[in-house]
């Protein structure tokens, strides 16, 4: 087992989650998770099993990188191609406000589902500052395990605020994120947020209409 490669795959699975948040989910310290991700410590079988349960990824992929990460989804894709689709149903988890002034979320609908890999959630947008990327009441698909890159669309939770749906840029030198709206008809100033104020940040991988 290559400890560094295993650590990199775990980092990939963590996606936009902070190390502390993911470490708490796994049941280990942030310092141990940091050492595992950097290849300085070997992940025990117990830790790998916990990560497998949390993310739904296959243990073979975690160990070797050669197996199918989400074998059940691969089976579903094959069955779908053969005309025997078995949908993986993910409920809308919550709403995200595109307006940075929002202090509370709106109650999401209850009966909308999507088909996507384990861990992904569907979040409903509630204003038009991100139109035409996503219109009010349209839903965005968020994968917590994807790495975040500059220019990505994200749903982000800031301390003391509702979730926001924005385009993001990360200033690593100054340790802050800048969040942008995209609607040219309703321009809004960018919002600069220190890294320590971000509770989590999820990459938006697609949109759907109810």
C-alpha positions in Angstrom: 0.0 0.0 0.0 1.4 3.4 -1.0 0.7 5.7 1.9 1.0 8.9 -0.1 -1.3 7.7 -2.8 -3.9 6.5 -0.3 -3.6 9.9 1.4 -4.2 11.7 -1.9 -7.3 9.6 -2.5 -8.6 10.4 0.9 -8.0 14.1 0.3 -9.9 13.8 -3.0 -12.8 12.2 -1.1 -12.8 15.0 1.5 -13.4 17.6 -1.3 -14.6 20.9 0.0 -15.0 19.8 3.6 -12.6 21.2 6.2 -10.1 18.7 7.6 -11.6 19.2 11.1 -15.1 18.4 9.9 -14.1 15.3 8.0 -11.9 14.1 10.8 -14.8 14.4 13.2 -16.9 12.3 10.9 -14.2 9.7 10.7 -13.6 9.8 14.4 -10.0 10.8 14.4 -8.0 14.0 15.2 -7.4 16.6 12.5 -3.7 16.2 13.0 -3.9 12.5 12.3 -6.0 13.1 9.2 -3.5 15.7 8.0 -0.6 13.3 8.5 -2.5 10.5 6.6 -3.4 12.8 3.7 0.2 13.9 3.3 1.5 10.3 3.4 3.3 10.8 6.7 1.1 8.3 8.6 -0.5 5.1 7.4 -4.2 4.8 7.7 -5.3 1.9 9.7 -7.8 -0.6 8.4 -10.3 0.7 10.9 -9.9 4.3 9.6 -10.2 3.2 6.0 -13.3 1.2 6.8 -14.9 4.3 8.5 -14.1 6.4 5.4 -15.6 3.7 3.2 -18.8 3.8 5.2 -19.0 7.6 5.2 -18.3 8.1 1.5 -19.7 4.9 0.0 -16.4 4.4 -1.9 -14.9 0.9 -2.4 -12.1 -0.2 -0.1 -10.2 -1.6 -3.0 -10.2 1.8 -4.6 -9.0 3.4 -1.4 -6.1 1.0 -1.1 -5.0 0.7 -4.8 -6.8 3.3 -6.9 -7.4 0.7 -9.5 -10.8 -0.6 -8.6 -14.1 1.2 -9.4 -14.6 3.9 -6.7 -18.4 3.4 -6.5 -19.0 -0.1 -7.7 -22.7 0.0 -7.0 -23.1 3.0 -9.3 -21.1 1.2 -12.0 -23.5 -1.7 -11.7 -26.4 0.7 -12.0 -24.9 2.3 -15.1 -24.5 -1.1 -16.7 -28.0 -2.1 -15.8 -29.3 1.3 -17.1 -27.5 0.8 -20.4 -29.2 -2.6 -20.6 -32.6 -1.1 -19.9 -32.8 -2.1 -16.2 -32.1 1.2 -14.4 -32.1 1.1 -10.6 -32.1 4.8 -9.5 -30.1 6.0 -6.6 -32.5 8.5 -5.0 -31.0 11.5 -3.2 -33.4 13.9 -1.5 -33.2 17.7 -1.6 -31.4 18.4 1.6 -31.9 22.1 2.1 -31.9 25.5 0.4 -29.1 28.0 -0.4 -29.5 31.7 -0.6 -27.7 33.5 -3.5 -28.0 36.8 -1.6 -25.1 37.3 0.9 -27.4 39.3 3.2 -29.5 36.3 3.9 -29.5 35.2 7.5 -31.9 32.2 7.4 -32.6 29.5 4.9 -36.1 28.8 3.4 -37.7 25.4 4.0 -36.9 23.1 1.0 -39.5 21.0 -0.8 -39.9 17.4 0.4 -40.6 15.3 -2.7 -37.8 15.9 -5.2 -35.1 13.3 -5.8 -32.1 12.9 -8.1 -29.9 10.1 -9.3 -26.2 10.6 -8.4 -23.3 9.1 -6.6 -23.4 8.6 -2.8 -22.8 11.7 -0.7 -24.2 14.1 -3.3 -27.1 16.3 -2.2 -29.6 18.5 -4.1 -30.1 22.1 -2.9 -32.7 24.5 -4.0 -31.8 28.1 -5.0 -34.0 30.9 -3.7 -33.2 34.1 -5.6 -31.9 35.2 -9.0 -28.4 36.6 -8.3 -26.9 33.5 -10.0 -29.2 33.6 -13.0 -28.9 32.4 -15.8 -26.6 29.8 -14.2 -29.5 28.8 -12.0 -32.9 30.4 -11.7 -35.0 30.8 -8.5 -36.5 27.4 -7.4 -34.1 25.5 -9.6 -32.0 22.9 -7.8 -28.2 22.4 -7.9 -26.4 19.1 -7.3 -23.6 19.4 -4.8 -20.8 16.8 -4.3 -19.0 17.3 -1.0 -16.2 15.1 -2.1 -15.0 17.1 -5.2 -11.9 19.2 -5.0 -12.8 23.0 -5.3 -11.0 25.0 -8.0 -11.0 28.7 -8.8 -14.1 29.6 -10.9 -16.1 26.7 -9.6 -19.8 27.1 -8.7 -20.2 26.2 -5.0 -22.7 26.1 -2.2 -20.9 27.5 0.9 -21.9 27.8 4.6 -20.4 30.7 6.4 -20.6 31.0 10.2 -23.8 32.8 11.2 -25.3 32.8 7.7 -27.5 30.7 5.5 -25.9 28.6 2.8 -24.9 30.6 -0.3 -24.7 29.6 -3.9 -21.8 31.5 -5.6 -18.8 31.3 -7.9 -15.6 31.0 -5.9 -12.0 32.1 -6.0 -9.5 31.0 -3.3 -6.7 33.4 -2.3 -4.4 30.9 -0.5 -1.8 33.6 0.3 -4.3 35.7 2.3 -6.3 32.6 3.4 -9.7 33.8 2.2 -12.4 32.9 -0.3 -14.0 35.5 -2.6 -17.6 34.7 -3.6 -19.2 36.2 -6.7 -22.7 36.5 -8.1 -23.1 36.2 -11.9 -26.4 37.9 -12.8 -25.4 40.9 -15.0 -28.8 42.4 -14.5 -28.4 42.6 -10.7 -24.7 43.0 -10.0 -23.6 42.5 -6.4 -20.2 43.3 -4.8 -18.0 40.2 -4.2 -17.9 38.8 -0.7 -14.5 38.1 0.9 -14.6 35.4 3.6 -11.7 34.3 5.8 -11.0 30.5 5.6 -11.7 30.1 9.3 -15.3 31.4 8.8 -16.2 28.7 6.2 -18.0 25.8 7.8 -18.1 23.8 4.5 -17.9 24.4 0.8 -19.4 21.9 -1.7 -18.8 21.9 -5.5 -21.9 22.3 -7.7 -21.7 19.6 -10.3 -25.0 20.2 -12.2 -28.5 21.7 -12.1 -31.9 20.2 -12.5 -35.5 21.5 -12.8 -38.3 20.2 -10.7 
